[in-house]
Every structure is written in C-alpha cells, then in structure tokens.
Amino acid sequence: APDANIVQFGLAPEEEARAAASRAIALSLRNAMVLQSDDSRGDREARAFRDELYAYGGDVVHVAVLPGDTYDYSPQIREALGIDESDTRFRRLSSTIGERLFFEPAIRDDIDVVFLALTSEEARSARPQLDFFRARGIPRLATSRVASFVEDEKVNRDLDTIYYADAPWVLDTSLADDPLRRDILASFPASDGAYAKLYALGADAWSLVRNLDALADGERLRGYTGELELGRDGRVRRHLDWAQYRDGQSVPVESVEAEPLGEIRSGAARN
C-alpha cells in the first residue's frame, strides 16, 4: 500500500502523453496512429499514450519509429497510412485486367488521430509529409516536446494544426501579471527559456506543501505546472493546458479530457 506520508510530484513526459490520450478519448478519437522518435523519450511517450488509450477502450493501430538520421519519413508514413497496400492492390488489379488505370492512392480509413511523440524538428518534417500523403484531415496531438523555442512564424508554420499539452507557466497568458512569476523571471532569466518548467515545479512544490490538507480532501490546486490533484496512490496529477499551432504561432485552446477512470479523488474546488 502507498505510504500516506509520501507525495510524489514531478514533470514526467508520460503525463503529457496521457493527457493527449485523454483528449483523444474525450473527442471520440479512439483509433490512433503513433509516430515516435527513435529514442528513450519517444518510447516513454508512445508507451504512456498507448496504455492510457487502451485503458479507455481505444486502440493504437500502428506505431512508426522514425529514423534519427534523416528527415525523410515517407517510407514509415506510407506504411503507417496503408498506402503501400493500396498501391499493391492497384497494381494487382491493373495486371489482372491488362489495362492502365487512373489511380490515386488511398489511406486506411481506421485512423482517427495521430499522436506525435517527436521533437520539434521531427514534427516540422512529419506534419507536412502527413499532409502530402493525404492525411491532412486527421487531427494531430503531441506533447510539449514539439513546441518551438524559436519565435519565427515562417519556420513554425510547419507545425500548423498540431495540438500539444504544456504547463500554464508556458501557455497561460493571464500569468503575465502574476506577481510571483514576475519576481522569478526578474531574478532568474533562465526561467523563461528551456528550463522554465523547473522553476514552475519549484513554485508548485512549495504550494503543495502548504495545501496538502485541501488536496487530501479532494480539492484541486491551480498551479504553474498544471491544475494539481492528489491521487490515492500519493502521486500528484497535473491537468495540463493546451495550445495549437496556427499560422506559425502557438495559440491557447480549450483543455478537454476524458472522464476519470476512478483513480483520482473527485472534487472540483480550487484554491
């Protein structure tokens, strides 16, 4: 049994992957294709997404591990979308009837959503290739790893349409006037860069200590790393914010998640 005196809180990438699966289920997107990077982070995100989707009765119909030595993912994407099978059926038909036929490759029709367990650079290449292979209409979800640290709209247009989860510290524009956040940014310039969420984690850890009783009673705490909720196992779950790339810019969007499976205490009170 979990130790009642221990609370676990962190920034595991699996949380963002599970949030993506939860969003997919909430939007009735139950059959997923996964594109993952060929590294341990890709493995962790893909596995967490798959497990969460399975828990809700969804399915992962294909996982493609993208090579790390090239940004041409056409073989992996063609296979994932079933285009190679479509080509094979066409060639067989054309050979059978002995005539050349007009042919437009078709993608498989059992994919509701694409999960991108990729870096920002990989996602910039994968997204246009998905469009090229006629998967433009399939929603794309990702973790914050796809987010660009370069504020260049022209470059970031290749991320357009991708939804991703991240911490309020990064996405919530209303925090621009938050006194504590302003003080942290003024004292620690790195808190607005690649290490931003580590500073948010420190602030939330202190806030958790001061609000443990309320959390134990089932209340949620609006933090800098997410809306925090204490599970029966002593782990703090972060309900994350969401954004989508549109015209090369990251735009906050509504957070949507599936109904809990019963692991988390109910309660919607906020501090």
Solvent accessible surface area in square Angstrom, and as a share of the most:
residue,aa,sasa,rsa
1,A,147,1.14
2,P,82,0.52
3,D,74,0.39
4,A,104,0.81
5,N,141,0.72
6,I,94,0.48
7,V,55,0.31
8,Q,86,0.38
9,F,48,0.20
10,G,29,0.27
11,L,51,0.25
12,A,41,0.32
13,P,17,0.11
14,E,35,0.16
15,E,25,0.11
16,E,10,0.04
17,A,0,0.00
18,R,96,0.35
19,A,20,0.16
20,A,0,0.00
21,A,0,0.00
22,S,2,0.02
23,R,14,0.05
24,A,0,0.00
25,I,18,0.09
26,A,40,0.31
27,L,82,0.41
28,S,84,0.54
29,L,29,0.14
30,R,95,0.35
31,N,49,0.25
32,A,0,0.00
33,M,0,0.00
34,V,1,0.00
35,L,0,0.00
36,Q,10,0.05
37,S,1,0.01
38,D,95,0.49
39,D,60,0.31
40,S,82,0.53
41,R,82,0.30
42,G,0,0.00
43,D,60,0.31
44,R,99,0.36
45,E,0,0.00
46,A,9,0.07
47,R,118,0.43
48,A,8,0.06
49,F,0,0.00
50,R,85,0.31
51,D,70,0.36
52,E,32,0.14
53,L,0,0.00
54,Y,103,0.39
55,A,57,0.44
56,Y,36,0.14
57,G,57,0.55
58,G,10,0.09
59,D,63,0.33
60,V,17,0.10
61,V,37,0.21
62,H,41,0.18
63,V,69,0.40
64,A,6,0.04
65,V,72,0.41
66,L,0,0.00
67,P,34,0.21
68,G,70,0.67
69,D,130,0.68
70,T,51,0.30
71,Y,123,0.47
72,D,83,0.43
73,Y,0,0.00
74,S,29,0.19
75,P,80,0.50
76,Q,46,0.21
77,I,0,0.00
78,R,65,0.24
79,E,103,0.46
80,A,0,0.00
81,L,0,0.00
82,G,11,0.11
83,I,1,0.01
84,D,63,0.33
85,E,114,0.51
86,S,6,0.04
87,D,20,0.10
88,T,53,0.31
89,R,133,0.49
90,F,45,0.19
91,R,144,0.53
92,R,146,0.53
93,L,97,0.48
94,S,22,0.14
95,S,89,0.58
96,T,107,0.62
97,I,82,0.42
98,G,65,0.63
99,E,109,0.49
100,R,238,0.87
101,L,62,0.31
102,F,187,0.78
103,F,62,0.26
104,E,99,0.45
105,P,30,0.19
106,A,57,0.44
107,I,45,0.23
108,R,75,0.27
109,D,144,0.75
110,D,52,0.27
111,I,15,0.08
112,D,46,0.24
113,V,0,0.00
114,V,0,0.00
115,F,0,0.00
116,L,0,0.00
117,A,0,0.00
118,L,0,0.00
119,T,36,0.21
120,S,10,0.07
121,E,91,0.41
122,E,18,0.08
123,A,0,0.00
124,R,39,0.14
125,S,25,0.16
126,A,0,0.00
127,R,29,0.10
128,P,44,0.28
129,Q,32,0.14
130,L,0,0.00
131,D,15,0.08
132,F,152,0.63
133,F,17,0.07
134,R,115,0.42
135,A,1,0.01
136,R,164,0.60
137,G,75,0.72
138,I,19,0.10
139,P,47,0.30
140,R,4,0.01
141,L,2,0.01
142,A,0,0.00
143,T,0,0.00
144,S,14,0.09
145,R,40,0.15
146,V,0,0.00
147,A,21,0.16
148,S,21,0.14
149,F,159,0.66
150,V,84,0.48
151,E,174,0.78
152,D,53,0.28
153,E,81,0.36
154,K,171,0.72
155,V,64,0.37
156,N,7,0.04
157,R,111,0.41
158,D,57,0.30
159,L,0,0.00
160,D,24,0.13
161,T,54,0.31
162,I,0,0.00
163,Y,53,0.20
164,Y,4,0.02
165,A,0,0.00
166,D,4,0.02
167,A,0,0.00
168,P,1,0.00
169,W,3,0.01
170,V,71,0.41
171,L,14,0.07
172,D,37,0.19
173,T,107,0.62
174,S,85,0.55
175,L,28,0.14
176,A,63,0.49
177,D,111,0.58
178,D,32,0.17
179,P,88,0.55
180,L,87,0.43
181,R,31,0.11
182,R,123,0.45
183,D,87,0.45
184,I,24,0.12
185,L,46,0.23
186,A,87,0.67
187,S,74,0.48
188,F,102,0.43
189,P,111,0.70
190,A,48,0.37
191,S,0,0.00
192,D,100,0.52
193,G,31,0.30
194,A,73,0.57
195,Y,132,0.50
196,A,8,0.06
197,K,46,0.20
198,L,102,0.51
199,Y,66,0.25
200,A,0,0.00
201,L,40,0.20
202,G,42,0.41
203,A,15,0.12
204,D,2,0.01
205,A,42,0.33
206,W,159,0.56
207,S,20,0.13
208,L,8,0.04
209,V,96,0.55
210,R,146,0.53
211,N,26,0.13
212,L,64,0.32
213,D,121,0.63
214,A,25,0.20
215,L,2,0.01
216,A,50,0.39
217,D,118,0.61
218,G,4,0.04
219,E,55,0.25
220,R,48,0.18
221,L,10,0.05
222,R,101,0.37
223,G,10,0.10
224,Y,30,0.12
225,T,0,0.00
226,G,0,0.00
227,E,17,0.08
228,L,0,0.00
229,E,5,0.02
230,L,15,0.08
231,G,2,0.02
232,R,148,0.54
233,D,60,0.31
234,G,11,0.10
235,R,133,0.49
236,V,8,0.05
237,R,64,0.23
238,R,10,0.04
239,H,14,0.06
240,L,10,0.05
241,D,22,0.12
242,W,8,0.03
243,A,0,0.00
244,Q,21,0.09
245,Y,8,0.03
246,R,111,0.41
247,D,87,0.45
248,G,4,0.04
249,Q,95,0.42
250,S,47,0.30
251,V,47,0.27
252,P,72,0.45
253,V,31,0.18
254,E,134,0.60
255,S,57,0.37
256,V,38,0.22
257,E,74,0.33
258,A,11,0.08
259,E,142,0.64
260,P,76,0.48
261,L,90,0.45
262,G,45,0.43
263,E,122,0.55
264,I,28,0.14
265,R,78,0.28
266,S,106,0.68
267,G,37,0.36
268,A,75,0.58
269,A,50,0.39
270,R,121,0.44
271,N,91,0.47
